[in-house]
Amino acid sequence: MIDSISDMLTRIRNAQKARHDFVLMSFSNVKMAIAKVLKSEGFVLDVVKEKSEDNEKFENIKIILKYKQLSSTKSEPIIESIRQVSKQGQRRYVRKNDINKVKNGYGISVVSTSQGVMSGKDARKRGLGGELICEVW
C-alpha cells in the first residue's frame, strides 16, 4: 500500500455506502489522529484501538460510523463526502490565513500542524498552518 491516508479515507467512504456499522484498518499514529479529529467534530461515533485477531503483534483502528435516522427504516450517513486534498505526489501546505471554511462551515478540514493533527478551525484559532490532509462534509 502506497498511501495509507487515502486508503483510510476510501475505507470510510466505502463502509458508509455499504451501511456498515464500523470499519477496521491497520494502526498508525497519523490515522489515529485523523480519526480522533473526526470523532471530536461529530462525524463518527467512536474510535477504538484494538489488537488484531490474526496476529497479536499488530493493532487495528476500529472506527464506529454514525448515521442520521430519517425514519424507522431509513438512515443516511453523517459523512456526505470525504476528500483527500494533499496527495503523495502533490502535497498541499496552507498558512493560517489560507485555511478556508468547508461548505460554509458545515464541513471541516483536517490539518497536520507542528503541534499535531487538528481541525482547520482549531488551527486558525491557534494561528498555525500546515499540511491540509482532507476535507469532510
PLY file of the C-alpha trace (Angstrom):
ply
format ascii 1.0
element vertex 137
property float x
property float y
property float z
element edge 136
property int vertex1
property int vertex2
end_header
0.00 0.00 0.00
1.49 3.28 -1.07
-0.66 5.94 0.56
-2.19 4.84 3.85
-4.25 8.02 4.40
-6.02 7.70 1.05
-6.69 4.04 1.90
-8.21 5.09 5.23
-10.49 7.68 3.62
-11.58 5.21 0.92
-12.39 2.56 3.53
-14.58 5.03 5.46
-16.31 6.17 2.25
-16.99 2.58 1.09
-18.14 1.37 4.52
-20.69 4.17 4.78
-22.03 3.50 1.28
-22.44 -0.18 2.23
-24.12 0.86 5.55
-21.58 -0.95 7.75
-21.58 -0.27 11.50
-17.80 0.04 11.73
-14.63 -0.09 9.66
-11.27 -1.70 10.57
-7.85 -0.60 9.35
-4.24 -1.06 10.35
-2.94 1.25 13.07
-0.72 4.27 12.57
-0.39 7.40 14.68
-1.47 9.70 11.84
-4.58 7.62 11.08
-5.47 7.59 14.77
-5.07 11.38 14.98
-7.30 11.91 11.92
-9.91 9.54 13.35
-9.88 11.41 16.68
-10.48 14.71 14.85
-13.45 13.11 13.04
-14.80 11.94 16.40
-14.35 15.30 18.14
-16.17 17.07 15.29
-19.08 14.60 15.42
-18.61 12.75 12.13
-18.06 9.30 13.72
-19.38 7.78 16.95
-16.20 6.32 18.39
-12.59 5.40 17.65
-11.04 2.35 19.32
-7.51 0.93 19.18
-7.59 -2.87 19.40
-5.38 -5.91 18.86
-5.54 -7.72 15.54
-7.35 -11.07 15.56
-4.84 -12.65 13.16
-1.61 -11.59 14.83
-1.13 -10.34 18.39
1.76 -8.07 17.37
-0.34 -5.81 15.15
-3.03 -3.35 16.17
-6.09 -2.06 14.32
-8.18 1.07 14.45
-11.91 0.44 14.71
-14.00 3.43 13.64
-17.68 3.17 14.56
-19.65 5.04 11.92
-22.52 7.44 12.56
-25.84 7.67 10.69
-28.84 10.03 10.73
-32.18 8.29 11.25
-34.61 9.65 8.65
-37.38 7.23 9.58
-37.69 3.89 11.31
-36.27 2.05 8.28
-34.16 4.69 6.52
-30.83 6.11 7.61
-28.32 8.38 5.94
-24.55 8.62 6.57
-23.37 11.67 8.51
-20.34 11.97 6.22
-21.69 13.11 2.89
-18.26 13.32 1.30
-14.66 12.85 2.41
-11.95 14.09 0.06
-8.17 13.94 0.25
-6.53 17.27 -0.57
-2.82 16.69 -0.02
-1.73 13.71 -2.06
1.52 11.80 -2.15
2.56 13.30 -5.47
1.46 16.83 -4.65
1.49 17.99 -1.04
-0.69 20.99 -0.19
0.50 23.31 2.55
-1.52 26.27 3.83
-0.84 29.26 6.03
-3.13 30.10 8.93
-4.96 32.73 6.86
-5.40 30.37 3.89
-7.36 27.69 5.78
-10.80 28.13 4.25
-14.15 27.07 5.64
-15.53 23.89 4.09
-19.09 24.15 2.77
-19.66 27.47 4.60
-18.81 25.95 7.98
-20.88 22.75 7.60
-17.75 20.69 6.98
-14.25 20.54 8.38
-10.73 20.42 7.06
-8.06 18.29 8.76
-4.63 19.93 9.03
-1.34 18.42 10.15
0.50 21.16 12.07
3.67 21.34 14.11
1.51 20.79 17.23
-0.28 17.71 15.87
-3.25 16.88 13.66
-6.28 19.11 14.24
-9.29 20.58 12.51
-8.86 23.67 10.36
-10.95 25.71 12.79
-8.62 24.85 15.70
-5.55 25.58 13.57
-6.91 29.04 12.66
-7.63 29.78 16.35
-4.10 28.79 17.37
-2.52 30.65 14.46
-0.97 27.55 12.88
-0.57 26.45 9.29
0.47 23.08 7.93
-0.36 20.30 5.52
-4.03 20.21 4.50
-4.80 16.48 4.67
-8.51 16.18 3.85
-11.91 17.85 3.81
-15.06 16.27 5.27
-18.69 17.35 4.96
0 1
1 2
2 3
3 4
4 5
5 6
6 7
7 8
8 9
9 10
10 11
11 12
12 13
13 14
14 15
15 16
16 17
17 18
18 19
19 20
20 21
21 22
22 23
23 24
24 25
25 26
26 27
27 28
28 29
29 30
30 31
31 32
32 33
33 34
34 35
35 36
36 37
37 38
38 39
39 40
40 41
41 42
42 43
43 44
44 45
45 46
46 47
47 48
48 49
49 50
50 51
51 52
52 53
53 54
54 55
55 56
56 57
57 58
58 59
59 60
60 61
61 62
62 63
63 64
64 65
65 66
66 67
67 68
68 69
69 70
70 71
71 72
72 73
73 74
74 75
75 76
76 77
77 78
78 79
79 80
80 81
81 82
82 83
83 84
84 85
85 86
86 87
87 88
88 89
89 90
90 91
91 92
92 93
93 94
94 95
95 96
96 97
97 98
98 99
99 100
100 101
101 102
102 103
103 104
104 105
105 106
106 107
107 108
108 109
109 110
110 111
111 112
112 113
113 114
114 115
115 116
116 117
117 118
118 119
119 120
120 121
121 122
122 123
123 124
124 125
125 126
126 127
127 128
128 129
129 130
130 131
131 132
132 133
133 134
134 135
135 136
